[in-house]
Amino acid sequence: MKNLINIEIINTYIRENKLTKTGFCKKCKVGLSTFNKIISGKNFNLIFLFRIAKTMKIGIAELFVSETE
């Protein structure tokens, strides 16, 4: 199954803010295991995407891969 989450936007944020994945997870209040589920396309609770979007100061829709990609 194709991952519907735009992982590149998250990775770019992590890189530009000089964070580790663990540091990013702490900032978002998302567990590392949940973060790994998100980036690998496994099942997770949608509330965690809201936390990530809020931390990144973007709309949640930006975290999804568009149909044109």
All heavy atoms as a GROMACS GRO file, in nm:
protein
  555
    1MET      N    1   0.083  -0.119   0.000
    1MET     CA    2   0.000   0.000   0.000
    1MET      C    3   0.088   0.125   0.000
    1MET      O    4   0.186   0.132   0.073
    1MET     CB    5  -0.089   0.000   0.124
    1MET     CG    6  -0.183   0.118   0.131
    1MET     SD    7  -0.296   0.100   0.270
    1MET     CE    8  -0.290   0.267   0.330
    2LYS      N    9   0.049   0.221  -0.081
    2LYS     CA   10   0.126   0.344  -0.092
    2LYS      C   11   0.100   0.432   0.032
    2LYS      O   12  -0.012   0.444   0.078
    2LYS     CB   13   0.084   0.418  -0.219
    2LYS     CG   14   0.163   0.543  -0.244
    2LYS     CD   15   0.116   0.612  -0.370
    2LYS     CE   16   0.191   0.741  -0.385
    2LYS     NZ   17   0.135   0.825  -0.489
    3ASN      N   18   0.207   0.492   0.082
    3ASN     CA   19   0.194   0.581   0.197
    3ASN      C   20   0.129   0.711   0.151
    3ASN      O   21   0.174   0.774   0.056
    3ASN     CB   22   0.333   0.607   0.258
    3ASN     CG   23   0.323   0.673   0.394
    3ASN    OD1   24   0.220   0.723   0.434
    3ASN    ND2   25   0.434   0.672   0.466
    4LEU      N   26   0.024   0.751   0.219
    4LEU     CA   27  -0.049   0.872   0.183
    4LEU      C   28   0.005   0.997   0.254
    4LEU      O   29  -0.041   1.107   0.227
    4LEU     CB   30  -0.198   0.855   0.216
    4LEU     CG   31  -0.267   0.740   0.144
    4LEU    CD1   32  -0.411   0.726   0.192
    4LEU    CD2   33  -0.263   0.761  -0.006
    5ILE      N   34   0.101   0.977   0.343
    5ILE     CA   35   0.158   1.088   0.417
    5ILE      C   36   0.282   1.140   0.343
    5ILE      O   37   0.367   1.062   0.300
    5ILE     CB   38   0.197   1.045   0.561
    5ILE    CG1   39   0.076   0.983   0.632
    5ILE    CG2   40   0.253   1.163   0.639
    5ILE    CD1   41  -0.045   1.072   0.642
    6ASN      N   42   0.292   1.271   0.331
    6ASN     CA   43   0.405   1.335   0.265
    6ASN      C   44   0.523   1.337   0.362
    6ASN      O   45   0.540   1.431   0.439
    6ASN     CB   46   0.368   1.476   0.221
    6ASN     CG   47   0.476   1.542   0.140
    6ASN    OD1   48   0.589   1.495   0.134
    6ASN    ND2   49   0.443   1.653   0.078
    7ILE      N   50   0.602   1.233   0.356
    7ILE     CA   51   0.716   1.217   0.447
    7ILE      C   52   0.822   1.322   0.419
    7ILE      O   53   0.890   1.368   0.511
    7ILE     CB   54   0.776   1.075   0.432
    7ILE    CG1   55   0.669   0.968   0.458
    7ILE    CG2   56   0.894   1.057   0.525
    7ILE    CD1   57   0.596   0.982   0.588
    8GLU      N   58   0.836   1.362   0.295
    8GLU     CA   59   0.942   1.457   0.259
    8GLU      C   60   0.925   1.592   0.330
    8GLU      O   61   1.022   1.652   0.373
    8GLU     CB   62   0.948   1.477   0.108
    8GLU     CG   63   1.070   1.554   0.064
    8GLU     CD   64   1.202   1.496   0.114
    8GLU    OE1   65   1.219   1.374   0.116
    8GLU    OE2   66   1.289   1.576   0.154
    9ILE      N   67   0.801   1.637   0.346
    9ILE     CA   68   0.779   1.765   0.415
    9ILE      C   69   0.820   1.755   0.562
    9ILE      O   70   0.875   1.849   0.619
    9ILE     CB   71   0.633   1.814   0.398
    9ILE    CG1   72   0.622   1.961   0.436
    9ILE    CG2   73   0.536   1.730   0.479
    9ILE    CD1   74   0.488   2.023   0.401
   10ILE      N   75   0.798   1.638   0.620
   10ILE     CA   76   0.838   1.617   0.760
   10ILE      C   77   0.990   1.610   0.770
   10ILE      O   78   1.050   1.674   0.856
   10ILE     CB   79   0.773   1.489   0.817
   10ILE    CG1   80   0.620   1.505   0.820
   10ILE    CG2   81   0.828   1.457   0.955
   10ILE    CD1   82   0.545   1.378   0.856
   11ASN      N   83   1.051   1.534   0.681
   11ASN     CA   84   1.198   1.522   0.682
   11ASN      C   85   1.265   1.657   0.657
   11ASN      O   86   1.368   1.687   0.717
   11ASN     CB   87   1.244   1.419   0.580
   11ASN     CG   88   1.215   1.278   0.624
   11ASN    OD1   89   1.207   1.249   0.743
   11ASN    ND2   90   1.196   1.189   0.529
   12THR      N   91   1.208   1.737   0.569
   12THR     CA   92   1.262   1.870   0.542
   12THR      C   93   1.256   1.957   0.667
   12THR      O   94   1.352   2.026   0.702
   12THR     CB   95   1.187   1.938   0.426
   12THR    OG1   96   1.203   1.857   0.310
   12THR    CG2   97   1.238   2.077   0.399
   13TYR      N   98   1.144   1.951   0.737
   13TYR     CA   99   1.128   2.028   0.862
   13TYR      C  100   1.233   1.984   0.964
   13TYR      O  101   1.297   2.068   1.029
   13TYR     CB  102   0.988   2.009   0.919
   13TYR     CG  103   0.965   2.085   1.048
   13TYR    CD1  104   0.919   2.215   1.047
   13TYR    CD2  105   0.990   2.026   1.172
   13TYR    CE1  106   0.899   2.285   1.165
   13TYR    CE2  107   0.970   2.094   1.289
   13TYR     CZ  108   0.925   2.224   1.285
   13TYR     OH  109   0.906   2.293   1.403
   14ILE      N  110   1.249   1.855   0.979
   14ILE     CA  111   1.347   1.802   1.075
   14ILE      C  112   1.488   1.850   1.039
   14ILE      O  113   1.562   1.897   1.125
   14ILE     CB  114   1.340   1.647   1.080
   14ILE    CG1  115   1.209   1.603   1.145
   14ILE    CG2  116   1.460   1.589   1.154
   14ILE    CD1  117   1.181   1.454   1.134
   15ARG      N  118   1.522   1.840   0.912
   15ARG     CA  119   1.655   1.881   0.865
   15ARG      C  120   1.677   2.032   0.882
   15ARG      O  121   1.780   2.074   0.935
   15ARG     CB  122   1.669   1.841   0.717
   15ARG     CG  123   1.807   1.834   0.665
   15ARG     CD  124   1.815   1.773   0.524
   15ARG     NE  125   1.708   1.809   0.433
   15ARG     CZ  126   1.609   1.726   0.393
   15ARG    NH1  127   1.607   1.602   0.437
   15ARG    NH2  128   1.516   1.766   0.310
   16GLU      N  129   1.581   2.113   0.842
   16GLU     CA  130   1.596   2.259   0.849
   16GLU      C  131   1.601   2.311   0.992
   16GLU      O  132   1.662   2.414   1.018
   16GLU     CB  133   1.482   2.327   0.773
   16GLU     CG  134   1.494   2.314   0.623
   16GLU     CD  135   1.378   2.376   0.548
   16GLU    OE1  136   1.279   2.421   0.611
   16GLU    OE2  137   1.387   2.380   0.424
   17ASN      N  138   1.538   2.239   1.084
   17ASN     CA  139   1.539   2.281   1.224
   17ASN      C  140   1.645   2.208   1.306
   17ASN      O  141   1.647   2.218   1.428
   17ASN     CB  142   1.399   2.262   1.283
   17ASN     CG  143   1.302   2.362   1.227
   17ASN    OD1  144   1.298   2.476   1.270
   17ASN    ND2  145   1.226   2.321   1.126
   18LYS      N  146   1.730   2.134   1.235
   18LYS     CA  147   1.842   2.061   1.297
   18LYS      C  148   1.796   1.977   1.417
   18LYS      O  149   1.854   1.981   1.525
   18LYS     CB  150   1.952   2.160   1.339
   18LYS     CG  151   2.011   2.232   1.220
   18LYS     CD  152   2.119   2.328   1.260
   18LYS     CE  153   2.184   2.385   1.136
   18LYS     NZ  154   2.160   2.519   1.107
   19LEU      N  155   1.690   1.900   1.392
   19LEU     CA  156   1.636   1.812   1.496
   19LEU      C  157   1.671   1.667   1.464
   19LEU      O  158   1.692   1.632   1.348
   19LEU     CB  159   1.483   1.825   1.501
   19LEU     CG  160   1.425   1.959   1.541
   19LEU    CD1  161   1.276   1.962   1.512
   19LEU    CD2  162   1.450   1.984   1.689
   20THR      N  163   1.674   1.586   1.567
   20THR     CA  164   1.678   1.442   1.547
   20THR      C  165   1.533   1.396   1.538
   20THR      O  166   1.441   1.472   1.572
   20THR     CB  167   1.746   1.371   1.665
   20THR    OG1  168   1.669   1.397   1.784
   20THR    CG2  169   1.889   1.418   1.684
   21LYS      N  170   1.510   1.276   1.494
   21LYS     CA  171   1.372   1.224   1.492
   21LYS      C  172   1.316   1.220   1.633
   21LYS      O  173   1.200   1.252   1.655
   21LYS     CB  174   1.367   1.087   1.426
   21LYS     CG  175   1.384   1.094   1.276
   21LYS     CD  176   1.368   0.959   1.211
   21LYS     CE  177   1.387   0.974   1.060
   21LYS     NZ  178   1.376   0.847   0.991
   22THR      N  179   1.400   1.183   1.729
   22THR     CA  180   1.356   1.179   1.868
   22THR      C  181   1.321   1.319   1.917
   22THR      O  182   1.218   1.338   1.983
   22THR     CB  183   1.467   1.118   1.958
   22THR    OG1  184   1.498   0.987   1.908
   22THR    CG2  185   1.422   1.109   2.102
   23GLY      N  186   1.402   1.418   1.884
   23GLY     CA  187   1.375   1.556   1.923
   23GLY      C  188   1.247   1.607   1.860
   23GLY      O  189   1.168   1.677   1.924
   24PHE      N  190   1.226   1.573   1.734
   24PHE     CA  191   1.104   1.612   1.665
   24PHE      C  192   0.983   1.550   1.733
   24PHE      O  193   0.881   1.617   1.756
   24PHE     CB  194   1.111   1.569   1.519
   24PHE     CG  195   0.986   1.597   1.440
   24PHE    CD1  196   0.954   1.727   1.403
   24PHE    CD2  197   0.902   1.494   1.402
   24PHE    CE1  198   0.840   1.754   1.330
   24PHE    CE2  199   0.788   1.519   1.329
   24PHE     CZ  200   0.757   1.649   1.292
   25CYS      N  201   0.992   1.423   1.767
   25CYS     CA  202   0.882   1.353   1.833
   25CYS      C  203   0.849   1.416   1.968
   25CYS      O  204   0.732   1.435   2.002
   25CYS     CB  205   0.915   1.205   1.851
   25CYS     SG  206   0.917   1.115   1.695
   26LYS      N  207   0.951   1.452   2.044
   26LYS     CA  208   0.928   1.518   2.173
   26LYS      C  209   0.859   1.652   2.153
   26LYS      O  210   0.768   1.688   2.227
   26LYS     CB  211   1.060   1.537   2.248
   26LYS     CG  212   1.114   1.410   2.307
   26LYS     CD  213   1.243   1.434   2.382
   26LYS     CE  214   1.298   1.303   2.436
   26LYS     NZ  215   1.425   1.320   2.506
   27LYS      N  216   0.903   1.727   2.053
   27LYS     CA  217   0.844   1.858   2.024
   27LYS      C  218   0.697   1.844   1.985
   27LYS      O  219   0.615   1.927   2.021
   27LYS     CB  220   0.924   1.924   1.911
   27LYS     CG  221   0.892   2.066   1.886
   27LYS     CD  222   0.990   2.127   1.787
   27LYS     CE  223   0.959   2.274   1.769
   27LYS     NZ  224   1.057   2.343   1.689
   28CYS      N  225   0.664   1.737   1.913
   28CYS     CA  226   0.526   1.714   1.867
   28CYS      C  227   0.441   1.639   1.969
   28CYS      O  228   0.320   1.626   1.950
   28CYS     CB  229   0.528   1.630   1.740
   28CYS     SG  230   0.602   1.708   1.598
   29LYS      N  231   0.505   1.586   2.072
   29LYS     CA  232   0.437   1.500   2.170
   29LYS      C  233   0.380   1.376   2.102
   29LYS      O  234   0.265   1.338   2.121
   29LYS     CB  235   0.330   1.579   2.246
   29LYS     CG  236   0.389   1.692   2.327
   29LYS     CD  237   0.284   1.766   2.404
   29LYS     CE  238   0.355   1.874   2.483
   29LYS     NZ  239   0.291   2.000   2.478
   30VAL      N  240   0.465   1.315   2.020
   30VAL     CA  241   0.433   1.192   1.949
   30VAL      C  242   0.543   1.092   1.982
   30VAL      O  243   0.661   1.125   1.974
   30VAL     CB  244   0.429   1.217   1.796
   30VAL    CG1  245   0.416   1.087   1.720
   30VAL    CG2  246   0.318   1.313   1.760
   31GLY      N  247   0.504   0.972   2.018
   31GLY     CA  248   0.604   0.869   2.049
   31GLY      C  249   0.682   0.830   1.925
   31GLY      O  250   0.630   0.835   1.812
   32LEU      N  251   0.806   0.791   1.944
   32LEU     CA  252   0.892   0.751   1.832
   32LEU      C  253   0.832   0.631   1.759
   32LEU      O  254   0.836   0.625   1.636
   32LEU     CB  255   1.033   0.720   1.881
   32LEU     CG  256   1.137   0.690   1.773
   32LEU    CD1  257   1.148   0.805   1.673
   32LEU    CD2  258   1.272   0.661   1.835
   33SER      N  259   0.773   0.538   1.831
   33SER     CA  260   0.712   0.421   1.764
   33SER      C  261   0.594   0.463   1.678
   33SER      O  262   0.576   0.412   1.567
   33SER     CB  263   0.669   0.316   1.866
   33SER     OG  264   0.571   0.367   1.953
   34THR      N  265   0.516   0.560   1.724
   34THR     CA  266   0.405   0.613   1.644
   34THR      C  267   0.458   0.686   1.522
   34THR      O  268   0.406   0.670   1.411
   34THR     CB  269   0.317   0.707   1.729
   34THR    OG1  270   0.266   0.634   1.840
   34THR    CG2  271   0.204   0.765   1.648
   35PHE      N  272   0.562   0.765   1.540
   35PHE     CA  273   0.623   0.836   1.428
   35PHE      C  274   0.672   0.737   1.322
   35PHE      O  275   0.650   0.757   1.203
   35PHE     CB  276   0.739   0.923   1.477
   35PHE     CG  277   0.807   0.998   1.367
   35PHE    CD1  278   0.748   1.109   1.309
   35PHE    CD2  279   0.932   0.958   1.320
   35PHE    CE1  280   0.811   1.178   1.206
   35PHE    CE2  281   0.995   1.026   1.218
   35PHE     CZ  282   0.934   1.138   1.161
   36ASN      N  283   0.733   0.629   1.367
   36ASN     CA  284   0.781   0.526   1.273
   36ASN      C  285   0.664   0.461   1.198
   36ASN      O  286   0.678   0.428   1.080
   36ASN     CB  287   0.865   0.422   1.345
   36ASN     CG  288   1.001   0.477   1.382
   36ASN    OD1  289   1.055   0.564   1.314
   36ASN    ND2  290   1.057   0.428   1.492
   37LYS      N  291   0.550   0.443   1.265
   37LYS     CA  292   0.431   0.390   1.198
   37LYS      C  293   0.384   0.488   1.090
   37LYS      O  294   0.347   0.447   0.980
   37LYS     CB  295   0.317   0.367   1.297
   37LYS     CG  296   0.336   0.249   1.387
   37LYS     CD  297   0.218   0.236   1.480
   37LYS     CE  298   0.239   0.125   1.580
   37LYS     NZ  299   0.126   0.114   1.674
   38ILE      N  300   0.386   0.617   1.122
   38ILE     CA  301   0.340   0.718   1.027
   38ILE      C  302   0.428   0.718   0.903
   38ILE      O  303   0.378   0.715   0.791
   38ILE     CB  304   0.340   0.858   1.093
   38ILE    CG1  305   0.232   0.865   1.201
   38ILE    CG2  306   0.321   0.969   0.989
   38ILE    CD1  307   0.239   0.988   1.290
   39ILE      N  308   0.560   0.718   0.922
   39ILE     CA  309   0.648   0.726   0.805
   39ILE      C  310   0.656   0.596   0.726
   39ILE      O  311   0.693   0.597   0.610
   39ILE     CB  312   0.790   0.776   0.842
   39ILE    CG1  313   0.861   0.682   0.938
   39ILE    CG2  314   0.785   0.916   0.897
   39ILE    CD1  315   1.006   0.717   0.961
   40SER      N  316   0.618   0.486   0.789
   40SER     CA  317   0.621   0.359   0.716
   40SER      C  318   0.485   0.322   0.657
   40SER      O  319   0.472   0.217   0.593
   40SER     CB  320   0.672   0.246   0.807
   40SER     OG  321   0.582   0.225   0.913
   41GLY      N  322   0.384   0.407   0.679
   41GLY     CA  323   0.253   0.382   0.620
   41GLY      C  324   0.167   0.283   0.694
   41GLY      O  325   0.069   0.234   0.641
   42LYS      N  326   0.202   0.254   0.818
   42LYS     CA  327   0.122   0.161   0.898
   42LYS      C  328   0.006   0.237   0.965
   42LYS      O  329  -0.001   0.359   0.962
   42LYS     CB  330   0.210   0.094   1.003
   42LYS     CG  331   0.314   0.003   0.941
   42LYS     CD  332   0.395  -0.067   1.044
   42LYS     CE  333   0.500  -0.156   0.976
   42LYS     NZ  334   0.595  -0.208   1.070
   43ASN      N  335  -0.082   0.163   1.027
   43ASN     CA  336  -0.200   0.218   1.092
   43ASN      C  337  -0.161   0.298   1.217
   43ASN      O  338  -0.080   0.253   1.297
   43ASN     CB  339  -0.294   0.104   1.130
   43ASN     CG  340  -0.434   0.152   1.161
   43ASN    OD1  341  -0.469   0.266   1.130
   43ASN    ND2  342  -0.512   0.066   1.220
   44PHE      N  343  -0.219   0.419   1.233
   44PHE     CA  344  -0.193   0.504   1.349
   44PHE      C  345  -0.314   0.591   1.373
   44PHE      O  346  -0.402   0.602   1.288
   44PHE     CB  347  -0.068   0.590   1.326
   44PHE     CG  348  -0.080   0.683   1.209
   44PHE    CD1  349  -0.128   0.810   1.226
   44PHE    CD2  350  -0.046   0.640   1.082
   44PHE    CE1  351  -0.142   0.896   1.117
   44PHE    CE2  352  -0.059   0.724   0.973
   44PHE     CZ  353  -0.108   0.852   0.990
   45ASN      N  354  -0.320   0.654   1.489
   45ASN     CA  355  -0.430   0.742   1.525
   45ASN      C  356  -0.410   0.878   1.459
   45ASN      O  357  -0.302   0.936   1.469
   45ASN     CB  358  -0.435   0.756   1.677
   45ASN     CG  359  -0.561   0.822   1.725
   45ASN    OD1  360  -0.613   0.913   1.662
   45ASN    ND2  361  -0.612   0.775   1.838
   46LEU      N  362  -0.512   0.929   1.395
   46LEU     CA  363  -0.504   1.054   1.320
   46LEU      C  364  -0.468   1.175   1.407
   46LEU      O  365  -0.410   1.272   1.358
   46LEU     CB  366  -0.637   1.079   1.249
   46LEU     CG  367  -0.639   1.184   1.141
   46LEU    CD1  368  -0.537   1.152   1.033
   46LEU    CD2  369  -0.777   1.197   1.082
   47ILE      N  370  -0.495   1.170   1.534
   47ILE     CA  371  -0.465   1.282   1.624
   47ILE      C  372  -0.316   1.319   1.618
   47ILE      O  373  -0.279   1.436   1.633
   47ILE     CB  374  -0.510   1.253   1.769
   47ILE    CG1  375  -0.503   1.378   1.856
   47ILE    CG2  376  -0.425   1.145   1.834
   47ILE    CD1  377  -0.606   1.481   1.824
   48PHE      N  378  -0.232   1.221   1.592
   48PHE     CA  379  -0.089   1.247   1.588
   48PHE      C  380  -0.050   1.333   1.468
   48PHE      O  381   0.043   1.413   1.476
   48PHE     CB  382  -0.009   1.116   1.591
   48PHE     CG  383  -0.031   1.039   1.718
   48PHE    CD1  384  -0.097   0.918   1.718
   48PHE    CD2  385   0.013   1.091   1.839
   48PHE    CE1  386  -0.119   0.848   1.837
   48PHE    CE2  387  -0.008   1.022   1.959
   48PHE     CZ  388  -0.074   0.901   1.956
   49LEU      N  389  -0.123   1.321   1.358
   49LEU     CA  390  -0.096   1.409   1.244
   49LEU      C  391  -0.132   1.553   1.278
   49LEU      O  392  -0.065   1.646   1.234
   49LEU     CB  393  -0.175   1.364   1.121
   49LEU     CG  394  -0.119   1.247   1.044
   49LEU    CD1  395  -0.200   1.224   0.918
   49LEU    CD2  396   0.027   1.266   1.010
   50PHE      N  397  -0.239   1.572   1.355
   50PHE     CA  398  -0.275   1.707   1.397
   50PHE      C  399  -0.164   1.767   1.484
   50PHE      O  400  -0.132   1.885   1.470
   50PHE     CB  401  -0.408   1.707   1.474
   50PHE     CG  402  -0.528   1.696   1.385
   50PHE    CD1  403  -0.589   1.573   1.364
   50PHE    CD2  404  -0.580   1.807   1.321
   50PHE    CE1  405  -0.700   1.562   1.282
   50PHE    CE2  406  -0.691   1.798   1.238
   50PHE     CZ  407  -0.751   1.674   1.219
   51ARG      N  408  -0.106   1.686   1.570
   51ARG     CA  409   0.004   1.735   1.655
   51ARG      C  410   0.126   1.773   1.571
   51ARG      O  411   0.190   1.875   1.596
   51ARG     CB  412   0.044   1.628   1.757
   51ARG     CG  413  -0.059   1.606   1.864
   51ARG     CD  414  -0.012   1.501   1.961
   51ARG     NE  415  -0.116   1.471   2.058
   51ARG     CZ  416  -0.104   1.378   2.149
   51ARG    NH1  417   0.006   1.304   2.156
   51ARG    NH2  418  -0.201   1.354   2.233
   52ILE      N  419   0.157   1.692   1.472
   52ILE     CA  420   0.271   1.720   1.385
   52ILE      C  421   0.245   1.848   1.305
   52ILE      O  422   0.331   1.935   1.297
   52ILE     CB  423   0.299   1.599   1.291
   52ILE    CG1  424   0.355   1.483   1.374
   52ILE    CG2  425   0.394   1.638   1.179
   52ILE    CD1  426   0.368   1.352   1.297
   53ALA      N  427   0.125   1.860   1.248
   53ALA     CA  428   0.092   1.980   1.169
   53ALA      C  429   0.099   2.105   1.256
   53ALA      O  430   0.151   2.209   1.212
   53ALA     CB  431  -0.047   1.965   1.108
   54LYS      N  432   0.050   2.097   1.378
   54LYS     CA  433   0.052   2.212   1.469
   54LYS      C  434   0.196   2.252   1.500
   54LYS      O  435   0.230   2.370   1.498
   54LYS     CB  436  -0.023   2.179   1.598
   54LYS     CG  437  -0.032   2.294   1.693
   54LYS     CD  438  -0.113   2.258   1.816
   54LYS     CE  439  -0.117   2.377   1.912
   54LYS     NZ  440  -0.192   2.346   2.032
   55THR      N  441   0.279   2.155   1.528
   55THR     CA  442   0.420   2.183   1.557
   55THR      C  443   0.489   2.246   1.437
   55THR      O  444   0.568   2.340   1.452
   55THR     CB  445   0.494   2.053   1.597
   55THR    OG1  446   0.432   2.000   1.716
   55THR    CG2  447   0.640   2.078   1.623
   56MET      N  448   0.459   2.197   1.318
   56MET     CA  449   0.522   2.248   1.196
   56MET      C  450   0.457   2.378   1.148
   56MET      O  451   0.506   2.439   1.053
   56MET     CB  452   0.515   2.141   1.087
   56MET     CG  453   0.598   2.018   1.117
   56MET     SD  454   0.578   1.884   0.996
   56MET     CE  455   0.639   1.963   0.849
   57LYS      N  456   0.345   2.415   1.211
   57LYS     CA  457   0.270   2.537   1.174
   57LYS      C  458   0.223   2.531   1.028
   57LYS      O  459   0.241   2.625   0.951
   57LYS     CB  460   0.351   2.662   1.202
   57LYS     CG  461   0.381   2.681   1.349
   57LYS     CD  462   0.459   2.809   1.375
   57LYS     CE  463   0.468   2.832   1.523
   57LYS     NZ  464   0.591   2.808   1.585
   58ILE      N  465   0.165   2.416   0.994
   58ILE     CA  466   0.108   2.397   0.860
   58ILE      C  467  -0.032   2.338   0.876
   58ILE      O  468  -0.067   2.287   0.982
   58ILE     CB  469   0.195   2.304   0.772
   58ILE    CG1  470   0.207   2.165   0.834
   58ILE    CG2  471   0.332   2.366   0.745
   58ILE    CD1  472   0.274   2.063   0.744
   59GLY      N  473  -0.109   2.343   0.770
   59GLY     CA  474  -0.239   2.278   0.770
   59GLY      C  475  -0.222   2.128   0.758
   59GLY      O  476  -0.129   2.080   0.693
   60ILE      N  477  -0.313   2.056   0.818
   60ILE     CA  478  -0.301   1.909   0.815
   60ILE      C  479  -0.306   1.856   0.673
   60ILE      O  480  -0.242   1.756   0.642
   60ILE     CB  481  -0.407   1.842   0.905
   60ILE    CG1  482  -0.372   1.694   0.922
   60ILE    CG2  483  -0.546   1.864   0.853
   60ILE    CD1  484  -0.436   1.626   1.036
   61ALA      N  485  -0.377   1.922   0.584
   61ALA     CA  486  -0.386   1.876   0.445
   61ALA      C  487  -0.249   1.871   0.378
   61ALA      O  488  -0.226   1.789   0.289
   61ALA     CB  489  -0.480   1.967   0.367
   62GLU      N  490  -0.158   1.956   0.421
   62GLU     CA  491  -0.024   1.958   0.362
   62GLU      C  492   0.055   1.831   0.394
   62GLU      O  493   0.155   1.802   0.327
   62GLU     CB  494   0.054   2.082   0.411
   62GLU     CG  495  -0.003   2.211   0.358
   62GLU     CD  496   0.076   2.331   0.405
   62GLU    OE1  497   0.196   2.336   0.373
   62GLU    OE2  498   0.017   2.417   0.472
   63LEU      N  499   0.013   1.758   0.495
   63LEU     CA  500   0.082   1.635   0.532
   63LEU      C  501   0.043   1.515   0.444
   63LEU      O  502   0.104   1.410   0.452
   63LEU     CB  503   0.057   1.601   0.680
   63LEU     CG  504   0.124   1.694   0.780
   63LEU    CD1  505   0.082   1.657   0.921
   63LEU    CD2  506   0.275   1.687   0.768
   64PHE      N  507  -0.058   1.535   0.361
   64PHE     CA  508  -0.102   1.427   0.275
   64PHE      C  509  -0.045   1.444   0.135
   64PHE      O  510  -0.030   1.555   0.086
   64PHE     CB  511  -0.255   1.421   0.268
   64PHE     CG  512  -0.317   1.375   0.397
   64PHE    CD1  513  -0.360   1.467   0.492
   64PHE    CD2  514  -0.331   1.240   0.424
   64PHE    CE1  515  -0.417   1.424   0.611
   64PHE    CE2  516  -0.387   1.197   0.543
   64PHE     CZ  517  -0.430   1.289   0.637
   65VAL      N  518  -0.015   1.333   0.072
   65VAL     CA  519   0.034   1.333  -0.066
   65VAL      C  520  -0.084   1.368  -0.156
   65VAL      O  521  -0.192   1.312  -0.142
   65VAL     CB  522   0.090   1.194  -0.104
   65VAL    CG1  523   0.128   1.188  -0.249
   65VAL    CG2  524   0.207   1.158  -0.014
   66SER      N  525  -0.064   1.462  -0.247
   66SER     CA  526  -0.171   1.498  -0.339
   66SER      C  527  -0.185   1.391  -0.446
   66SER      O  528  -0.093   1.315  -0.473
   66SER     CB  529  -0.144   1.634  -0.402
   66SER     OG  530  -0.036   1.625  -0.491
   67GLU      N  531  -0.301   1.386  -0.508
   67GLU     CA  532  -0.326   1.285  -0.610
   67GLU      C  533  -0.239   1.303  -0.733
   67GLU      O  534  -0.218   1.210  -0.809
   67GLU     CB  535  -0.474   1.289  -0.650
   67GLU     CG  536  -0.564   1.242  -0.540
   67GLU     CD  537  -0.711   1.241  -0.582
   67GLU    OE1  538  -0.738   1.234  -0.704
   67GLU    OE2  539  -0.795   1.246  -0.494
   68THR      N  540  -0.187   1.423  -0.753
   68THR     CA  541  -0.105   1.449  -0.871
   68THR      C  542   0.038   1.404  -0.855
   68THR      O  543   0.113   1.403  -0.950
   68THR     CB  544  -0.106   1.599  -0.907
   68THR    OG1  545  -0.058   1.675  -0.794
   68THR    CG2  546  -0.245   1.644  -0.944
   69GLU      N  547   0.078   1.368  -0.733
   69GLU     CA  548   0.219   1.327  -0.710
   69GLU      C  549   0.238   1.183  -0.746
   69GLU      O  550   0.155   1.100  -0.735
   69GLU     CB  551   0.258   1.349  -0.563
   69GLU     CG  552   0.270   1.495  -0.530
   69GLU     CD  553   0.319   1.519  -0.387
   69GLU    OE1  554   0.362   1.424  -0.321
   69GLU    OE2  555   0.311   1.632  -0.344
   0.00000   0.00000   0.00000
